[in-house]
Amino acid sequence: MREGALLTDSRLILAGALHRANGVYLILHVRQILMQPFAWETLKRAIYGKKVRIESLEQFYAVFTTMTLEPNPVPLDIKVVLIADRLLYYLLAEYDPDFAKLFKVQADFEDTLSRRAENELDYVRTLAAMARRDNLRPLDWGQSPTGSSMPAAWQTIARK
């Protein structure tokens, strides 16, 4: 505030998750989005409108009537992947009329995987293929205390 006038600075405007993921995929945990006030409705509005707008909550709900910077909306080209447990999925599908329109593809994965050699081998092959595809360092097979052909890191994760 200077001489009774509120001032702002355009350098205070920062890119959010939608801006940073524009043109690629955005992976979100539904529970975290639903726990943030207005985040779910804002996400849906951005997907429907195919634009990202920077809006303050005060301006949106007309709490204050001061003039603020209004950057132009940014065109949005994004694919959103939501991660949720089954209960949240079914609750949203039942009670949010926009859910099925915006999120058309459902992939349901098992919560557990039986500890059989063939499952372990398939899992390790998948991890190795992902590492090769993304030019990541190869998996470290390390010294397995059980003598398994699994990477030591996988054995640690699988025990949890």
C-alpha positions as CSV (number, residue, x, y, z in Angstrom):
1,M,0.0,0.0,0.0
2,R,1.4,3.4,-1.0
3,E,-0.3,6.7,-0.4
4,G,-3.6,4.9,0.4
5,A,-3.6,2.9,-2.8
6,L,-3.1,-0.9,-3.1
7,L,-0.3,-1.9,-5.4
8,T,0.6,-5.1,-7.1
9,D,3.4,-6.5,-9.1
10,S,3.1,-8.7,-12.2
11,R,6.1,-10.7,-11.0
12,L,3.9,-12.1,-8.2
13,I,1.9,-14.1,-10.8
14,L,3.2,-17.7,-10.9
15,A,2.5,-20.6,-13.2
16,G,0.3,-23.3,-11.6
17,A,0.1,-27.0,-12.3
18,L,-2.2,-26.5,-15.3
19,H,0.2,-24.0,-16.9
20,R,3.2,-26.2,-16.4
21,A,1.4,-29.3,-17.8
22,N,-0.1,-27.5,-20.8
23,G,0.4,-29.7,-23.8
24,V,1.2,-32.8,-21.9
25,Y,-0.4,-35.0,-19.1
26,L,-1.3,-33.8,-15.7
27,I,-1.6,-36.5,-13.0
28,L,-3.6,-35.6,-10.0
29,H,-4.6,-37.4,-6.8
30,V,-8.3,-36.8,-6.4
31,R,-8.3,-36.7,-2.6
32,Q,-5.8,-33.8,-2.6
33,I,-7.8,-31.9,-5.2
34,L,-11.0,-32.3,-3.2
35,M,-9.4,-31.2,0.0
36,Q,-8.4,-27.8,-1.6
37,P,-11.3,-25.3,-1.5
38,F,-12.6,-24.6,-5.0
39,A,-9.9,-26.7,-6.7
40,W,-12.2,-29.3,-8.1
41,E,-14.6,-26.7,-9.7
42,T,-11.7,-24.7,-11.0
43,L,-10.2,-27.8,-12.6
44,K,-13.5,-28.7,-14.3
45,R,-14.0,-25.1,-15.5
46,A,-10.5,-25.1,-17.1
47,I,-11.1,-28.4,-18.8
48,Y,-14.5,-27.4,-20.1
49,G,-13.4,-24.0,-21.3
50,K,-10.0,-25.2,-22.6
51,K,-8.4,-22.1,-21.0
52,V,-6.5,-21.4,-17.8
53,R,-7.5,-18.2,-16.1
54,I,-5.7,-16.7,-13.2
55,E,-8.3,-15.5,-10.7
56,S,-8.2,-14.7,-7.1
57,L,-11.0,-16.1,-4.9
58,E,-11.8,-12.7,-3.7
59,Q,-12.4,-11.5,-7.2
60,F,-14.4,-14.7,-8.1
61,Y,-16.7,-14.4,-5.2
62,A,-16.7,-10.5,-5.1
63,V,-15.4,-10.3,-1.5
64,F,-13.3,-7.3,-2.4
65,T,-13.9,-4.9,-5.3
66,T,-10.4,-3.6,-5.8
67,M,-8.9,-3.6,-9.2
68,T,-6.3,-6.3,-9.8
69,L,-4.1,-7.5,-12.6
70,E,-6.0,-9.7,-15.0
71,P,-3.7,-11.7,-17.3
72,N,-5.2,-13.0,-20.5
73,P,-6.4,-16.6,-20.4
74,V,-4.0,-19.2,-21.6
75,P,-5.3,-21.8,-24.2
76,L,-5.3,-25.2,-22.5
77,D,-4.4,-28.4,-24.3
78,I,-4.1,-31.1,-21.6
79,K,-5.0,-34.6,-20.7
80,V,-5.8,-35.1,-17.0
81,V,-5.2,-38.4,-15.3
82,L,-6.9,-38.8,-11.9
83,I,-5.7,-41.2,-9.3
84,A,-8.3,-42.3,-6.7
85,D,-9.5,-45.2,-4.8
86,R,-12.6,-47.0,-5.8
87,L,-14.8,-45.3,-3.3
88,L,-13.9,-41.8,-4.5
89,Y,-14.4,-42.8,-8.1
90,Y,-17.9,-44.1,-7.4
91,L,-18.8,-41.1,-5.3
92,L,-17.8,-38.7,-8.0
93,A,-19.4,-40.8,-10.7
94,E,-22.7,-40.8,-8.7
95,Y,-22.8,-37.2,-7.4
96,D,-20.9,-35.1,-9.9
97,P,-22.8,-34.8,-13.2
98,D,-19.7,-33.5,-15.0
99,F,-17.4,-36.3,-13.9
100,A,-18.4,-38.9,-16.6
101,K,-18.3,-36.2,-19.3
102,L,-14.8,-34.9,-18.4
103,F,-13.2,-38.2,-17.4
104,K,-14.3,-40.8,-19.9
105,V,-11.7,-43.6,-19.5
106,Q,-11.5,-45.6,-16.4
107,A,-8.6,-47.9,-15.6
108,D,-9.1,-50.1,-12.6
109,F,-6.1,-51.8,-11.1
110,E,-5.9,-54.4,-8.4
111,D,-4.8,-53.3,-5.0
112,T,-2.6,-56.3,-4.4
113,L,-0.5,-58.6,-6.5
114,S,0.2,-62.2,-5.5
115,R,3.9,-62.9,-4.9
116,R,4.5,-65.4,-7.6
117,A,7.7,-65.6,-9.7
118,E,5.8,-64.9,-12.9
119,N,4.2,-61.8,-11.5
120,E,7.6,-60.6,-10.1
121,L,9.2,-61.1,-13.5
122,D,6.4,-59.3,-15.4
123,Y,6.7,-56.4,-12.9
124,V,10.5,-56.1,-13.3
125,R,10.2,-56.3,-17.1
126,T,7.7,-53.5,-17.0
127,L,10.0,-51.4,-14.8
128,A,13.0,-52.1,-17.1
129,A,11.0,-51.2,-20.2
130,M,9.9,-47.9,-18.6
131,A,13.5,-47.1,-17.7
132,R,14.7,-47.8,-21.2
133,R,11.9,-45.8,-22.8
134,D,12.6,-42.8,-20.6
135,N,16.4,-43.1,-20.8
136,L,16.7,-43.7,-17.1
137,R,19.6,-45.5,-15.5
138,P,19.2,-49.3,-15.5
139,L,17.7,-51.0,-12.5
140,D,20.3,-51.9,-9.9
141,W,20.1,-55.6,-9.3
142,G,22.3,-55.4,-6.2
143,Q,22.8,-58.4,-3.8
144,S,19.6,-60.1,-3.0
145,P,19.5,-61.6,0.5
146,T,16.9,-64.1,-0.7
147,G,18.8,-65.2,-3.9
148,S,15.8,-64.0,-6.0
149,S,16.3,-62.7,-9.5
150,M,14.5,-59.5,-8.5
151,P,16.3,-56.2,-8.0
152,A,17.1,-55.5,-4.4
153,A,15.0,-52.3,-4.4
154,W,11.9,-54.2,-5.6
155,Q,12.3,-56.8,-2.8
156,T,12.4,-53.9,-0.3
157,I,9.3,-52.4,-1.8
158,A,7.5,-55.7,-2.0
159,R,7.9,-56.4,1.7
160,K,6.0,-53.3,2.6
